Amino acid sequence: MIGSPDSEVSDQLEIFKDNLVLQLTLQEVKNSLGPLVGHNCLHVGDVAGVFGAALRSHGGNWSSVMSSDSEAKLATDFIGEDVHVLDDNEIPFEDKVFDLVVLINSLEEIDADSDMVAECHRVLKNNGYLIVVTGRLKTHTVIYQLQRAFGSAYDKLGLVRGGYSEQEMFTLLKDGFDISQIKTYSRFFVNVVDAFVKSSVGRINDEVSLRNAAVHYKKNSVFYRIAYQLDLLQFMFKGFNMICTAKKREWVPRNKPILTYNRSLGDSVISKLVR
Protein backbone atom coordinates (compact mmCIF):
# COMPACT_ATOMS: atom_id res chain seq x y z
CA MET A 1 0.00 0.00 0.00
CA ILE A 2 1.34 3.40 -0.90
CA GLY A 3 1.23 6.31 1.48
CA SER A 4 -0.45 6.21 4.88
CA PRO A 5 -4.13 5.15 5.05
CA ASP A 6 -5.56 7.99 7.11
CA SER A 7 -8.54 10.03 5.97
CA GLU A 8 -6.47 13.00 4.81
CA VAL A 9 -4.85 10.98 2.03
CA SER A 10 -7.76 8.72 1.09
CA ASP A 11 -8.32 10.56 -2.21
CA GLN A 12 -4.81 9.68 -3.43
CA LEU A 13 -5.33 6.07 -2.46
CA GLU A 14 -8.71 5.97 -4.20
CA ILE A 15 -7.27 7.45 -7.39
CA PHE A 16 -4.47 4.89 -7.48
CA LYS A 17 -6.87 2.02 -6.79
CA ASP A 18 -9.34 3.07 -9.50
CA ASN A 19 -7.12 4.51 -12.25
CA LEU A 20 -5.72 1.61 -14.25
CA VAL A 21 -3.40 3.82 -16.32
CA LEU A 22 -1.64 4.98 -13.13
CA GLN A 23 -1.22 1.37 -12.06
CA LEU A 24 0.16 0.31 -15.44
CA THR A 25 2.55 3.27 -15.47
CA LEU A 26 3.87 2.52 -12.00
CA GLN A 27 4.36 -1.14 -12.90
CA GLU A 28 6.33 -0.23 -16.04
CA VAL A 29 8.53 2.19 -14.08
CA LYS A 30 9.24 -0.41 -11.40
CA ASN A 31 10.04 -3.00 -14.07
CA SER A 32 12.66 -0.58 -15.44
CA LEU A 33 14.36 -0.03 -12.09
CA GLY A 34 17.37 -2.00 -10.93
CA PRO A 35 18.47 -2.33 -7.29
CA LEU A 36 18.26 1.12 -5.68
CA VAL A 37 19.80 0.57 -2.26
CA GLY A 38 22.20 3.43 -1.56
CA HIS A 39 21.23 5.29 -4.74
CA ASN A 40 19.97 8.88 -4.92
CA CYS A 41 16.91 9.09 -7.13
CA LEU A 42 14.69 11.90 -8.40
CA HIS A 43 11.29 11.94 -10.04
CA VAL A 44 9.89 14.99 -11.81
CA GLY A 45 6.11 15.05 -12.12
CA ASP A 46 3.44 13.19 -10.19
CA VAL A 47 -0.29 12.80 -9.59
CA ALA A 48 -0.86 14.32 -6.14
CA GLY A 49 2.09 12.38 -4.70
CA VAL A 50 0.96 8.92 -5.81
CA PHE A 51 4.14 8.09 -7.72
CA GLY A 52 6.39 9.70 -5.12
CA ALA A 53 5.00 7.51 -2.35
CA ALA A 54 5.10 4.33 -4.44
CA LEU A 55 8.66 4.89 -5.66
CA ARG A 56 9.89 5.54 -2.13
CA SER A 57 8.51 2.16 -1.09
CA HIS A 58 10.63 0.54 -3.82
CA GLY A 59 13.92 1.54 -2.17
CA GLY A 60 16.59 4.17 -2.71
CA ASN A 61 16.71 7.76 -1.50
CA TRP A 62 14.06 9.70 -3.42
CA SER A 63 13.44 13.39 -3.98
CA SER A 64 10.42 14.83 -5.78
CA VAL A 65 10.05 17.86 -8.03
CA MET A 66 6.70 19.29 -9.09
CA SER A 67 5.84 21.95 -11.64
CA SER A 68 3.88 24.26 -9.33
CA ASP A 69 3.50 25.21 -5.66
CA SER A 70 -0.06 23.86 -5.51
CA GLU A 71 0.94 20.47 -6.94
CA ALA A 72 3.91 20.36 -4.58
CA LYS A 73 1.57 20.96 -1.64
CA LEU A 74 -0.64 18.02 -2.63
CA ALA A 75 2.41 15.78 -2.97
CA THR A 76 3.87 16.98 0.34
CA ASP A 77 0.60 16.29 2.14
CA PHE A 78 0.77 12.71 0.89
CA ILE A 79 4.51 11.99 0.91
CA GLY A 80 5.45 14.26 3.81
CA GLU A 81 9.04 14.93 2.79
CA ASP A 82 11.53 16.23 0.25
CA VAL A 83 9.19 17.74 -2.33
CA HIS A 84 10.49 20.66 -4.41
CA VAL A 85 9.23 22.93 -7.20
CA LEU A 86 10.76 23.58 -10.59
CA ASP A 87 12.39 27.01 -10.61
CA ASP A 88 11.80 28.46 -14.07
CA ASN A 89 12.03 24.90 -15.43
CA GLU A 90 15.32 24.34 -13.63
CA ILE A 91 15.74 21.37 -11.29
CA PRO A 92 16.68 22.83 -7.86
CA PHE A 93 19.68 20.58 -7.17
CA GLU A 94 23.44 20.76 -7.70
CA ASP A 95 25.28 19.02 -10.52
CA LYS A 96 25.75 15.24 -10.51
CA VAL A 97 23.61 14.48 -7.45
CA PHE A 98 21.43 11.61 -8.69
CA ASP A 99 21.99 8.09 -9.96
CA LEU A 100 18.54 8.02 -11.52
CA VAL A 101 16.01 10.57 -12.78
CA VAL A 102 12.45 9.61 -13.72
CA LEU A 103 10.34 12.06 -15.75
CA ILE A 104 6.67 11.19 -15.26
CA ASN A 105 4.54 12.86 -17.95
CA SER A 106 6.37 16.12 -17.25
CA LEU A 107 7.88 16.87 -20.66
CA GLU A 108 4.35 17.42 -21.94
CA GLU A 109 4.09 20.51 -19.72
CA ILE A 110 7.30 22.25 -20.80
CA ASP A 111 7.79 24.37 -23.91
CA ALA A 112 11.56 23.88 -23.99
CA ASP A 113 11.60 20.13 -23.48
CA SER A 114 15.21 19.92 -24.65
CA ASP A 115 16.19 22.25 -21.82
CA MET A 116 14.59 19.88 -19.31
CA VAL A 117 16.53 16.98 -20.82
CA ALA A 118 19.72 19.03 -20.40
CA GLU A 119 18.75 19.69 -16.76
CA CYS A 120 18.36 15.96 -16.18
CA HIS A 121 21.76 15.41 -17.72
CA ARG A 122 23.24 18.06 -15.40
CA VAL A 123 21.91 16.59 -12.14
CA LEU A 124 22.72 12.99 -13.08
CA LYS A 125 26.00 11.43 -12.05
CA ASN A 126 28.28 10.03 -14.73
CA ASN A 127 26.74 6.77 -16.00
CA GLY A 128 23.42 7.68 -14.40
CA TYR A 129 20.11 6.68 -15.93
CA LEU A 130 17.09 8.61 -17.19
CA ILE A 131 13.61 7.08 -17.45
CA VAL A 132 11.01 9.04 -19.42
CA VAL A 133 7.30 8.26 -19.13
CA THR A 134 5.20 9.99 -21.75
CA GLY A 135 2.27 9.63 -24.10
CA ARG A 136 2.88 8.03 -27.48
CA LEU A 137 1.25 10.62 -29.69
CA LYS A 138 -0.03 10.02 -33.19
CA THR A 139 -2.57 12.59 -34.34
CA HIS A 140 -4.14 10.39 -37.02
CA THR A 141 -5.31 7.73 -34.55
CA VAL A 142 -8.88 7.14 -33.37
CA ILE A 143 -7.74 7.75 -29.78
CA TYR A 144 -6.57 11.26 -30.62
CA GLN A 145 -9.86 12.04 -32.35
CA LEU A 146 -11.81 10.72 -29.36
CA GLN A 147 -9.74 12.85 -27.01
CA ARG A 148 -10.67 15.91 -29.03
CA ALA A 149 -14.32 14.88 -29.12
CA PHE A 150 -14.42 14.29 -25.35
CA GLY A 151 -12.56 17.54 -24.61
CA SER A 152 -9.57 15.77 -23.06
CA ALA A 153 -6.96 16.47 -25.74
CA TYR A 154 -3.65 17.71 -24.36
CA ASP A 155 -4.28 21.38 -25.14
CA LYS A 156 -7.59 21.24 -23.27
CA LEU A 157 -5.68 19.95 -20.22
CA GLY A 158 -3.23 22.84 -20.31
CA LEU A 159 -0.36 20.83 -21.78
CA VAL A 160 2.10 21.88 -24.45
CA ARG A 161 2.06 18.51 -26.21
CA GLY A 162 0.37 15.15 -25.91
CA GLY A 163 3.49 13.04 -26.15
CA TYR A 164 6.10 11.86 -28.63
CA SER A 165 6.70 9.30 -31.30
CA GLU A 166 9.58 6.87 -30.82
CA GLN A 167 11.62 8.83 -33.37
CA GLU A 168 10.93 12.15 -31.63
CA MET A 169 12.10 10.65 -28.34
CA PHE A 170 15.29 9.41 -29.97
CA THR A 171 15.92 12.89 -31.37
CA LEU A 172 15.17 14.60 -28.06
CA LEU A 173 17.65 12.51 -26.08
CA LYS A 174 20.38 12.01 -28.67
CA ASP A 175 22.76 14.75 -27.50
CA GLY A 176 23.41 13.37 -24.02
CA PHE A 177 21.88 9.92 -23.66
CA ASP A 178 22.05 6.48 -25.22
CA ILE A 179 18.63 4.85 -25.34
CA SER A 180 18.63 1.22 -24.25
CA GLN A 181 14.90 0.54 -24.53
CA ILE A 182 11.61 2.07 -25.55
CA LYS A 183 8.48 0.17 -24.56
CA THR A 184 4.83 0.99 -25.14
CA TYR A 185 1.92 0.03 -22.89
CA SER A 186 -1.78 0.79 -22.24
CA ARG A 187 -3.71 -0.10 -25.37
CA PHE A 188 -6.82 1.11 -27.18
CA PHE A 189 -9.80 0.39 -24.93
CA VAL A 190 -8.12 1.48 -21.69
CA ASN A 191 -7.17 4.74 -23.36
CA VAL A 192 -10.71 5.29 -24.62
CA VAL A 193 -11.97 5.04 -21.04
CA ASP A 194 -9.13 7.25 -19.82
CA ALA A 195 -9.89 9.91 -22.44
CA PHE A 196 -13.53 9.95 -21.35
CA VAL A 197 -12.74 10.18 -17.62
CA LYS A 198 -10.14 12.91 -18.09
CA SER A 199 -12.77 15.08 -19.76
CA SER A 200 -14.40 15.33 -16.31
CA VAL A 201 -11.27 15.18 -14.17
CA GLY A 202 -9.00 17.68 -15.92
CA ARG A 203 -5.72 18.48 -14.23
CA ILE A 204 -5.21 17.57 -10.56
CA ASN A 205 -3.52 20.59 -8.97
CA ASP A 206 -5.42 21.37 -5.75
CA GLU A 207 -7.62 19.71 -3.13
CA VAL A 208 -10.86 20.42 -5.03
CA SER A 209 -9.61 18.84 -8.25
CA LEU A 210 -8.17 15.94 -6.26
CA ARG A 211 -11.55 15.19 -4.66
CA ASN A 212 -13.29 15.53 -8.02
CA ALA A 213 -10.80 13.13 -9.61
CA ALA A 214 -11.29 10.53 -6.86
CA VAL A 215 -15.05 10.61 -7.40
CA HIS A 216 -14.87 10.22 -11.19
CA TYR A 217 -12.21 7.50 -11.17
CA LYS A 218 -14.24 5.52 -8.65
CA LYS A 219 -17.37 5.78 -10.81
CA ASN A 220 -15.48 4.51 -13.85
CA SER A 221 -13.16 1.92 -12.29
CA VAL A 222 -15.23 -1.00 -13.60
CA PHE A 223 -14.96 0.34 -17.16
CA TYR A 224 -11.16 0.45 -16.86
CA ARG A 225 -11.21 -3.22 -15.85
CA ILE A 226 -13.46 -4.25 -18.72
CA ALA A 227 -11.33 -2.25 -21.15
CA TYR A 228 -8.17 -3.94 -19.89
CA GLN A 229 -9.68 -7.38 -20.57
CA LEU A 230 -10.61 -6.31 -24.11
CA ASP A 231 -7.08 -5.00 -24.64
CA LEU A 232 -5.66 -8.44 -23.90
CA LEU A 233 -6.93 -9.38 -27.36
CA GLN A 234 -4.74 -6.65 -28.88
CA PHE A 235 -1.36 -7.91 -27.68
CA MET A 236 0.12 -7.52 -31.17
CA PHE A 237 -0.50 -3.75 -31.22
CA LYS A 238 1.55 -1.00 -29.63
CA GLY A 239 0.28 0.90 -26.63
CA PHE A 240 -0.57 4.59 -26.42
CA ASN A 241 1.84 5.32 -23.57
CA MET A 242 5.59 5.00 -23.72
CA ILE A 243 8.47 4.44 -21.31
CA CYS A 244 12.05 5.08 -22.40
CA THR A 245 15.23 4.06 -20.55
CA ALA A 246 18.49 5.85 -21.41
CA LYS A 247 22.03 6.01 -19.99
CA LYS A 248 23.87 9.29 -19.57
CA ARG A 249 26.97 9.90 -21.63
CA GLU A 250 29.04 12.97 -22.43
CA TRP A 251 26.90 15.81 -23.80
CA VAL A 252 27.81 16.10 -27.49
CA PRO A 253 25.29 17.66 -29.91
CA ARG A 254 24.84 15.19 -32.72
CA ASN A 255 23.63 16.04 -36.19
CA LYS A 256 21.07 13.66 -37.60
CA PRO A 257 22.81 11.47 -40.20
CA ILE A 258 20.86 10.49 -43.29
CA LEU A 259 21.55 7.16 -44.98
CA THR A 260 21.88 6.83 -48.74
CA TYR A 261 18.26 5.70 -49.16
CA ASN A 262 16.89 8.77 -47.36
CA ARG A 263 16.20 6.99 -44.10
CA SER A 264 17.65 8.49 -40.94
CA LEU A 265 19.91 6.46 -38.69
CA GLY A 266 17.34 6.92 -35.92
CA ASP A 267 14.63 5.36 -38.09
CA SER A 268 16.88 2.42 -38.93
CA VAL A 269 17.71 1.49 -35.32
CA ILE A 270 14.63 2.58 -33.39
CA SER A 271 12.68 -0.57 -34.28
CA LYS A 272 15.35 -2.59 -32.48
CA LEU A 273 14.80 -0.60 -29.29
CA VAL A 274 11.01 -0.68 -29.29
CA ARG A 275 9.09 -3.64 -27.94
C-alpha positions in Angstrom: 0.0 0.0 0.0 1.3 3.4 -0.9 1.2 6.3 1.5 -0.5 6.2 4.9 -4.1 5.1 5.1 -5.6 8.0 7.1 -8.5 10.0 6.0 -6.5 13.0 4.8 -4.9 11.0 2.0 -7.8 8.7 1.1 -8.3 10.6 -2.2 -4.8 9.7 -3.4 -5.3 6.1 -2.5 -8.7 6.0 -4.2 -7.3 7.4 -7.4 -4.5 4.9 -7.5 -6.9 2.0 -6.8 -9.3 3.1 -9.5 -7.1 4.5 -12.3 -5.7 1.6 -14.2 -3.4 3.8 -16.3 -1.6 5.0 -13.1 -1.2 1.4 -12.1 0.2 0.3 -15.4 2.6 3.3 -15.5 3.9 2.5 -12.0 4.4 -1.1 -12.9 6.3 -0.2 -16.0 8.5 2.2 -14.1 9.2 -0.4 -11.4 10.0 -3.0 -14.1 12.7 -0.6 -15.4 14.4 0.0 -12.1 17.4 -2.0 -10.9 18.5 -2.3 -7.3 18.3 1.1 -5.7 19.8 0.6 -2.3 22.2 3.4 -1.6 21.2 5.3 -4.7 20.0 8.9 -4.9 16.9 9.1 -7.1 14.7 11.9 -8.4 11.3 11.9 -10.0 9.9 15.0 -11.8 6.1 15.0 -12.1 3.4 13.2 -10.2 -0.3 12.8 -9.6 -0.9 14.3 -6.1 2.1 12.4 -4.7 1.0 8.9 -5.8 4.1 8.1 -7.7 6.4 9.7 -5.1 5.0 7.5 -2.3 5.1 4.3 -4.4 8.7 4.9 -5.7 9.9 5.5 -2.1 8.5 2.2 -1.1 10.6 0.5 -3.8 13.9 1.5 -2.2 16.6 4.2 -2.7 16.7 7.8 -1.5 14.1 9.7 -3.4 13.4 13.4 -4.0 10.4 14.8 -5.8 10.1 17.9 -8.0 6.7 19.3 -9.1 5.8 21.9 -11.6 3.9 24.3 -9.3 3.5 25.2 -5.7 -0.1 23.9 -5.5 0.9 20.5 -6.9 3.9 20.4 -4.6 1.6 21.0 -1.6 -0.6 18.0 -2.6 2.4 15.8 -3.0 3.9 17.0 0.3 0.6 16.3 2.1 0.8 12.7 0.9 4.5 12.0 0.9 5.4 14.3 3.8 9.0 14.9 2.8 11.5 16.2 0.3 9.2 17.7 -2.3 10.5 20.7 -4.4 9.2 22.9 -7.2 10.8 23.6 -10.6 12.4 27.0 -10.6 11.8 28.5 -14.1 12.0 24.9 -15.4 15.3 24.3 -13.6 15.7 21.4 -11.3 16.7 22.8 -7.9 19.7 20.6 -7.2 23.4 20.8 -7.7 25.3 19.0 -10.5 25.7 15.2 -10.5 23.6 14.5 -7.5 21.4 11.6 -8.7 22.0 8.1 -10.0 18.5 8.0 -11.5 16.0 10.6 -12.8 12.5 9.6 -13.7 10.3 12.1 -15.7 6.7 11.2 -15.3 4.5 12.9 -17.9 6.4 16.1 -17.2 7.9 16.9 -20.7 4.3 17.4 -21.9 4.1 20.5 -19.7 7.3 22.3 -20.8 7.8 24.4 -23.9 11.6 23.9 -24.0 11.6 20.1 -23.5 15.2 19.9 -24.7 16.2 22.3 -21.8 14.6 19.9 -19.3 16.5 17.0 -20.8 19.7 19.0 -20.4 18.7 19.7 -16.8 18.4 16.0 -16.2 21.8 15.4 -17.7 23.2 18.1 -15.4 21.9 16.6 -12.1 22.7 13.0 -13.1 26.0 11.4 -12.0 28.3 10.0 -14.7 26.7 6.8 -16.0 23.4 7.7 -14.4 20.1 6.7 -15.9 17.1 8.6 -17.2 13.6 7.1 -17.4 11.0 9.0 -19.4 7.3 8.3 -19.1 5.2 10.0 -21.8 2.3 9.6 -24.1 2.9 8.0 -27.5 1.2 10.6 -29.7 0.0 10.0 -33.2 -2.6 12.6 -34.3 -4.1 10.4 -37.0 -5.3 7.7 -34.5 -8.9 7.1 -33.4 -7.7 7.8 -29.8 -6.6 11.3 -30.6 -9.9 12.0 -32.4 -11.8 10.7 -29.4 -9.7 12.9 -27.0 -10.7 15.9 -29.0 -14.3 14.9 -29.1 -14.4 14.3 -25.4 -12.6 17.5 -24.6 -9.6 15.8 -23.1 -7.0 16.5 -25.7 -3.7 17.7 -24.4 -4.3 21.4 -25.1 -7.6 21.2 -23.3 -5.7 20.0 -20.2 -3.2 22.8 -20.3 -0.4 20.8 -21.8 2.1 21.9 -24.5 2.1 18.5 -26.2 0.4 15.2 -25.9 3.5 13.0 -26.1 6.1 11.9 -28.6 6.7 9.3 -31.3 9.6 6.9 -30.8 11.6 8.8 -33.4 10.9 12.1 -31.6 12.1 10.7 -28.3 15.3 9.4 -30.0 15.9 12.9 -31.4 15.2 14.6 -28.1 17.7 12.5 -26.1 20.4 12.0 -28.7 22.8 14.7 -27.5 23.4 13.4 -24.0 21.9 9.9 -23.7 22.0 6.5 -25.2 18.6 4.9 -25.3 18.6 1.2 -24.2 14.9 0.5 -24.5 11.6 2.1 -25.5 8.5 0.2 -24.6 4.8 1.0 -25.1 1.9 0.0 -22.9 -1.8 0.8 -22.2 -3.7 -0.1 -25.4 -6.8 1.1 -27.2 -9.8 0.4 -24.9 -8.1 1.5 -21.7 -7.2 4.7 -23.4 -10.7 5.3 -24.6 -12.0 5.0 -21.0 -9.1 7.3 -19.8 -9.9 9.9 -22.4 -13.5 10.0 -21.4 -12.7 10.2 -17.6 -10.1 12.9 -18.1 -12.8 15.1 -19.8 -14.4 15.3 -16.3 -11.3 15.2 -14.2 -9.0 17.7 -15.9 -5.7 18.5 -14.2 -5.2 17.6 -10.6 -3.5 20.6 -9.0 -5.4 21.4 -5.8 -7.6 19.7 -3.1 -10.9 20.4 -5.0 -9.6 18.8 -8.3 -8.2 15.9 -6.3 -11.5 15.2 -4.7 -13.3 15.5 -8.0 -10.8 13.1 -9.6 -11.3 10.5 -6.9 -15.1 10.6 -7.4 -14.9 10.2 -11.2 -12.2 7.5 -11.2 -14.2 5.5 -8.7 -17.4 5.8 -10.8 -15.5 4.5 -13.8 -13.2 1.9 -12.3 -15.2 -1.0 -13.6 -15.0 0.3 -17.2 -11.2 0.5 -16.9 -11.2 -3.2 -15.9 -13.5 -4.3 -18.7 -11.3 -2.2 -21.2 -8.2 -3.9 -19.9 -9.7 -7.4 -20.6 -10.6 -6.3 -24.1 -7.1 -5.0 -24.6 -5.7 -8.4 -23.9 -6.9 -9.4 -27.4 -4.7 -6.6 -28.9 -1.4 -7.9 -27.7 0.1 -7.5 -31.2 -0.5 -3.8 -31.2 1.6 -1.0 -29.6 0.3 0.9 -26.6 -0.6 4.6 -26.4 1.8 5.3 -23.6 5.6 5.0 -23.7 8.5 4.4 -21.3 12.0 5.1 -22.4 15.2 4.1 -20.6 18.5 5.9 -21.4 22.0 6.0 -20.0 23.9 9.3 -19.6 27.0 9.9 -21.6 29.0 13.0 -22.4 26.9 15.8 -23.8 27.8 16.1 -27.5 25.3 17.7 -29.9 24.8 15.2 -32.7 23.6 16.0 -36.2 21.1 13.7 -37.6 22.8 11.5 -40.2 20.9 10.5 -43.3 21.6 7.2 -45.0 21.9 6.8 -48.7 18.3 5.7 -49.2 16.9 8.8 -47.4 16.2 7.0 -44.1 17.6 8.5 -40.9 19.9 6.5 -38.7 17.3 6.9 -35.9 14.6 5.4 -38.1 16.9 2.4 -38.9 17.7 1.5 -35.3 14.6 2.6 -33.4 12.7 -0.6 -34.3 15.4 -2.6 -32.5 14.8 -0.6 -29.3 11.0 -0.7 -29.3 9.1 -3.6 -27.9 
